[in-house]
């Protein structure tokens, strides 16, 4: 335990040093983003991609539907598919800033790891939530420390980062929440079929959606697909599509600086009033007011 605490301290110090004075979370390690916050953050609507999220200092809550996933330096957050969430950092201060990182997971690499390591598929093939929290272990925190440490030796990143990332995937697969990842990576499982449908929907959300077509793509009946989709994502396919459209509209207004009516049209809305109502319901304010508030808060864009 003392060794693990020392490793966690080294990880915290590395993130603190690497994030000092920086606002861009991206790093030279593909898929690795570092974060630092000096005060609690109100609930933020967003999308979690397949990833593992780690906190070195502070605490965070993630809402998926009505489920709350809370984690801290002793626990990690594991997400196995793209999920619409609400996130809140509730422990952060100038004296003890929130420090953490997100590492995006390559699900194809997860599948290869299962095959290469002869890991068995989980016994229960029923779909579960696509998000969970797990307990940090000495081996896992050490792998995270070494991956972040590569940012001090960028010439070694192309050689060593893939090896450490594979180790992290292995540690997650054999850990207390590995069944979540193994369900997604198991060929022919219902979870994998739904995950493929989610990936397709994420790339094609601008087009009209027929749940029957999406279910056929997953190889399921409409009722079975709808049930497993809601189980994994805490939303229906149509609600999921709406969330993707509204978040893209928000990005267009904030980053590309286009007006609300144009953004609504680009993401598939024919009625500006309907767009405004649904946008306000999701983000808590009408489009113009929401974007103005984000810019005043210093959000890039």
C-alpha positions in Angstrom: 0.0 0.0 0.0 2.9 2.4 0.8 4.4 1.7 -2.6 1.1 2.4 -4.3 0.7 5.7 -2.4 4.2 6.7 -3.6 3.3 5.8 -7.2 0.1 7.9 -6.9 2.1 10.8 -5.5 4.6 10.6 -8.4 1.7 10.5 -10.9 0.1 13.5 -9.2 3.3 15.5 -9.3 3.9 14.7 -13.0 0.4 15.9 -14.0 0.7 19.0 -11.8 4.0 19.9 -13.5 2.9 19.1 -17.0 -0.4 21.1 -16.8 1.1 24.2 -15.1 0.1 27.2 -17.2 -1.5 25.1 -19.9 -5.1 25.1 -21.2 -4.8 22.5 -24.0 -5.3 19.0 -22.6 -3.9 17.1 -25.5 -0.5 15.6 -25.3 2.2 14.0 -27.5 0.8 10.5 -26.5 -2.1 9.7 -28.8 -5.4 9.5 -26.9 -3.9 10.9 -23.7 -5.3 14.2 -22.3 -4.3 15.9 -19.1 -6.6 18.1 -17.0 -6.1 20.7 -14.2 -8.9 22.7 -12.6 -8.6 25.2 -9.8 -12.3 25.3 -8.7 -15.4 23.0 -8.8 -17.2 22.9 -12.2 -20.9 23.0 -12.6 -22.5 20.0 -14.4 -21.4 19.9 -18.1 -23.2 18.0 -20.8 -20.9 16.0 -23.0 -20.0 12.7 -24.6 -17.7 10.0 -23.1 -15.9 7.9 -25.7 -14.4 4.5 -24.9 -11.8 5.4 -22.4 -10.4 5.1 -18.9 -10.4 8.2 -16.8 -8.1 8.6 -13.8 -7.9 11.2 -11.0 -4.7 12.0 -9.3 -6.2 14.7 -7.0 -9.8 15.8 -6.5 -13.1 14.0 -7.2 -15.6 13.8 -10.0 -19.2 12.7 -10.7 -20.5 11.4 -14.0 -24.3 11.0 -14.6 -25.5 8.5 -17.2 -29.2 8.8 -17.3 -30.2 8.5 -13.6 -27.1 6.5 -12.6 -24.3 8.4 -10.8 -20.6 7.2 -11.2 -18.4 8.9 -8.6 -14.6 8.4 -8.6 -11.4 9.7 -7.0 -7.7 8.8 -6.8 -8.6 5.3 -5.5 -10.9 4.5 -8.4 -11.0 4.9 -12.2 -13.9 5.4 -14.6 -14.2 2.9 -17.4 -16.3 3.6 -20.5 -16.7 1.0 -23.2 -18.9 2.7 -25.8 -19.7 6.4 -26.7 -22.1 7.6 -24.0 -24.0 10.9 -23.5 -23.2 12.1 -20.0 -23.3 15.0 -17.5 -20.0 15.6 -15.7 -19.2 17.5 -12.6 -15.9 18.1 -10.9 -16.8 18.7 -7.2 -13.4 18.7 -5.5 -10.9 21.3 -6.7 -9.3 24.4 -5.3 -6.3 26.7 -5.9 -4.4 25.0 -3.1 -5.4 21.4 -4.2 -6.4 21.6 -7.9 -8.2 18.8 -9.7 -5.6 16.8 -11.6 -6.5 13.9 -13.9 -6.3 12.4 -17.3 -8.3 10.5 -19.9 -6.9 7.7 -22.1 -9.0 6.8 -25.1 -9.2 3.0 -25.6 -8.9 1.4 -29.0 -11.6 -1.3 -28.9 -9.9 -3.2 -31.8 -6.8 -3.4 -29.6 -9.0 -4.7 -26.8 -10.3 -7.5 -29.0 -6.8 -8.4 -30.1 -5.6 -8.5 -26.5 -8.4 -10.9 -25.6 -7.3 -13.2 -28.4 -3.5 -12.9 -27.8 -3.9 -13.4 -24.1 -6.5 -16.2 -24.4 -8.8 -14.3 -22.1 -12.2 -16.0 -21.8 -15.4 -14.2 -22.7 -17.4 -13.1 -19.7 -19.9 -15.7 -18.5 -22.8 -13.3 -18.6 -23.5 -12.2 -22.1 -26.4 -9.9 -21.2 -25.8 -6.2 -21.9 -25.0 -3.9 -19.0 -24.3 -0.2 -18.6 -21.4 0.9 -20.9 -19.8 2.7 -18.0 -18.5 1.6 -14.6 -16.0 2.4 -11.9 -13.2 0.1 -10.8 -10.7 0.0 -7.9 -7.2 1.2 -8.7 -4.4 -1.4 -8.3 -0.7 -1.0 -7.8 0.1 -2.5 -11.2 -2.5 -0.3 -13.0 -1.4 3.0 -11.3 2.2 2.1 -12.1 1.4 1.7 -15.8 -0.4 5.0 -15.8 2.6 6.7 -14.1 4.9 5.3 -16.8 2.7 6.4 -19.6 2.4 10.0 -18.3 6.1 9.9 -17.6 6.8 9.4 -21.3 5.8 13.1 -21.8 9.2 13.9 -20.4 10.9 11.7 -23.0 9.0 12.4 -26.2 11.6 10.6 -28.4 10.6 7.3 -26.6 6.9 7.8 -27.1 6.5 6.0 -30.5 8.4 3.0 -29.2 7.2 2.7 -25.6 3.7 4.2 -25.5 2.0 1.4 -27.5 3.6 -1.2 -25.2 2.4 0.6 -22.0 -1.1 1.2 -23.5 -1.3 -2.6 -24.2 -0.3 -3.3 -20.7 -3.0 -0.9 -19.4 -5.7 -2.7 -21.6 -4.5 -6.0 -20.2 -4.7 -4.7 -16.6 -8.2 -3.4 -17.2 -9.3 -6.7 -18.8 -8.2 -8.8 -15.9 -9.3 -6.2 -13.3 -12.5 -6.1 -11.2 -14.4 -4.4 -14.0 -12.8 -6.3 -17.0 -16.1 -8.0 -17.9 -17.5 -4.7 -19.2 -14.7 -4.5 -21.8 -14.7 -8.2 -22.5 -18.5 -8.0 -23.3 -17.9 -5.3 -25.9 -14.9 -7.2 -27.4 -16.5 -10.7 -27.5 -17.4 -11.5 -31.1 -21.1 -12.1 -31.5 -22.1 -10.9 -28.1 -25.2 -8.7 -27.8 -23.0 -5.9 -26.3 -20.7 -6.0 -29.3 -23.6 -5.9 -31.7 -25.1 -2.8 -30.0 -21.6 -1.2 -29.8 -21.3 -1.6 -33.6 -24.7 0.0 -34.0 -23.7 2.9 -31.8 -20.5 3.5 -33.8 -22.6 3.6 -37.0 -25.1 6.0 -35.4 -22.3 8.2 -34.2 -21.1 8.6 -37.8 -24.5 8.9 -39.4 -26.6 10.9 -36.9 -27.4 13.6 -39.4 -29.5 11.3 -41.4 -33.1 10.3 -40.6 -33.2 7.3 -38.2 -35.3 4.2 -38.4 -34.8 2.1 -35.3 -35.8 -0.9 -37.4 -32.8 -0.3 -39.7 -30.4 0.1 -36.8 -31.7 -3.1 -35.2 -31.3 -4.9 -38.5 -27.7 -3.7 -38.6 -27.2 -5.1 -35.1 -28.8 -8.4 -36.1 -31.6 -8.1 -33.6 -35.4 -7.6 -33.5 -36.4 -4.0 -32.9 -37.7 -4.7 -29.4 -34.6 -6.6 -28.4 -32.3 -4.0 -29.8 -34.1 -1.2 -28.2 -33.9 -2.9 -24.8 -30.1 -3.6 -25.0 -29.4 -0.1 -26.4 -31.2 1.5 -23.5 -29.5 -0.8 -21.0 -26.1 0.2 -22.3 -26.6 3.9 -22.9 -29.5 4.9 -20.6 -31.3 6.4 -23.6 -33.3 5.3 -26.6 -31.7 5.4 -30.1 -33.7 8.5 -31.0 -32.7 10.3 -27.8 -29.1 9.3 -28.4 -29.3 10.7 -32.0 -30.9 14.0 -30.7 -28.1 14.4 -28.1 -25.5 14.0 -30.9 -27.2 16.5 -33.1 -27.6 19.1 -30.4 -23.9 18.7 -29.3 -22.8 19.1 -32.9 -24.9 22.3 -33.2 -23.3 23.6 -30.0 -19.9 23.0 -31.4 -20.8 24.7 -34.7 -22.0 27.8 -33.0 -19.1 28.0 -30.5 -16.1 27.0 -32.7 -17.3 27.8 -36.3 -19.3 30.8 -35.0 -22.4 30.2 -37.2 -25.8 31.4 -36.1 -28.4 29.2 -34.3 -30.7 28.8 -37.3 -27.9 27.7 -39.6 -26.6 25.3 -37.0 -30.0 23.8 -36.5 -30.4 23.2 -40.2 -27.0 21.7 -40.6 -27.7 19.0 -37.9 -31.1 18.1 -39.3 -33.7 20.3 -37.7 -36.3 21.8 -39.9 -38.0 23.9 -37.1 -35.8 26.5 -35.4 -38.3 26.7 -32.5 -38.2 23.0 -31.9 -34.4 23.2 -32.0 -34.4 26.0 -29.5 -36.7 24.1 -27.1 -34.7 20.9 -27.2 -31.4 22.8 -27.0 -32.6 24.6 -23.9 -33.9 21.4 -22.3 -30.5 19.8 -22.7 -28.1 22.6 -22.0 -30.2 24.7 -19.6 -30.4 27.9 -21.8 -31.4 29.0 -25.3 -28.6 28.7 -27.9 -27.6 32.3 -28.1 -27.5 32.7 -24.3 -25.6 29.4 -23.8 -22.9 30.2 -26.3 -22.5 33.7 -24.9 -22.1 32.3 -21.4 -19.5 29.8 -22.6 -17.5 32.5 -24.3 -17.6 34.8 -21.2 -16.3 31.8 -19.2 -13.3 31.7 -21.5 -14.2 28.5 -23.4 -12.1 28.3 -26.6 -14.0 29.4 -29.7 
